[in-house]
Amino acid sequence: MKRALLVVLVGCAALTTAGKAGEECEDNSILTDCGDELGCVESTCQCCMIDADCQTNRLSGRDDGDHYHKCSALSEPEDVEGLMCDKVCGHKDFFPVIKWDIVCLVLVVVITMISASAGIGGGGMIVPTLIFLGNFPTDRASPLSSVTITGGAIANYINYCMKKHPDFPRVKKPLIEYGVSLMIMPALLAGTSCGTLLDKVLPLWLITVLLFILLLALSIRTSLKARQAYVNERKAKKQVAEAKEKINKATEPDADEEEAAGGVPPKDQDPKEAPDATGYKQFPLIPLALTLAAWVTTALTALLKGGKGVDSLIPSIHCGNVGYWLVFFAFLIIMTVLTAAVRRHMLRTLAATGELAASKRKDDVIVLPTSPDTDNHPEKVGETDFPEATEDKEGEVADKAAEDTPKAAEDTPKAAEDTPAEAPKYEDLEVKWTRKNTILFPVICFFAGVGAGMLGIGGGMVVGPMLVELGLKPKVVAATSAYAVLVSASAASVQFTIMGLLYTDYSLMYLSCGFAATIIGQRLMDAVIKKLDLQSAIIIVIAGVTILATIALAYKSVVDLMMVIDKDMGFRELCH
């Protein structure tokens, strides 16, 4: 075991030995050839001397005099990939603003507005936009995307945190599914820590290709879900309209019947029969406290590791040494233990309340609908699951039920002793947990966190479709996904800041725009849903944004591969 750990640590330390100094370069591909800080001087990667050594345009054929990169003087010489430089290349400051800054910012605002309406950050579209129009290198576009998503996630949480579940008071929960979130948060945060590290190590072209593969799979899956949700909703509306028409033709209901048909108890109804909303908590203390503890642990780990932006809290720890990797792996172990503890507690609680489902089907990971079957399968309205209970045998079934009633009454006391006191009905279950999906769900969300840290996608483009797969209602999907995005994106942003991968002026601007754009996007989506009476619009938006991101990344992947096909395609230096 000790030997295996030593091999891992040595292998991790080996990632710090790569460099590009002295390699050949071209003016139209400086970032790819020389990295972020070296310039192209006489066709060789060297310390820059003037702005022209750093200037390159990513969009082919665009040479309008607007340049994004400059050669900046350092307060003291630094070791840059093996060279002692007193000047390094870097992205321009936000001010003075050039026209492409405005175009990029406006497009990011539009993307954020559309994505925020569905509870996702939209990082899959924001990252390509920052690369193409903002001319940011991929490993710097991802951190800026995380900051933008964090601003939007803050606005999303403010909007959703005070709302109740769509089926309240039958389902006594807030709109955000904190229970589901607690199962995935430790794994999601562990993933962001790994992702931020990989963002500095993996080749830029590989990061882009991985993001493309991820979005391609999600776009296909979510598009199918969106189509299914839309068709089911249309069928349900049609059947409701037909049922109302038959009732109107048969008789004109009185006032009390109208109230009952609309779901409101008649005035003379016994108050005891009305839904009970006692025991409801808008902010469950334990899930929130554990999530906060996991987030603080993530930030503290980043501070202990240190980086280019902030030195480690422990002077003996610096990037790439044994102490650095020990802190990193200790954090992963803590998050794994926390996930296991939460899962164990949840399984015990669900077993005690009768909510733990047995794994009887091969596809038991796909969670059944959260509401009665007629919500997602309106074509079954009026049908029965028992073929013998047809119209020809209704009388026979009723007579048999009457005969069995005394016997059932006699067995009731014994059944009450063997059954939990308040075992909920199946249709009241929001999520049907099994022992299998309580393992699979956090594992998948770990990789969502890796994507959040490495690819700047916030995690919502993975968590959102997964919540749809779990069968949660569209509004619950949007709210819970937004909450998960807030935790993962903010944690990634803190780590990027410590690692020195964020531009302060751009970060503040995009954080503010992300917040404002999300508020506007929420208002627009609420208006669309109200006007069209189309709850599935949320899932349709998720699918649309994912498809557009996939198309953009397909083009970006081809461009990056063409630029490096005959050059160094290996790992980059972690610490420089």
Beta strands, then each sheet from edge to edge (+ up, - down):
strand 1: 39-41
strand 2: 44-46
strand 3: 69-80
strand 4: 83-91
sheet 1: 1+ 2-
sheet 2: 3+ 4-
end
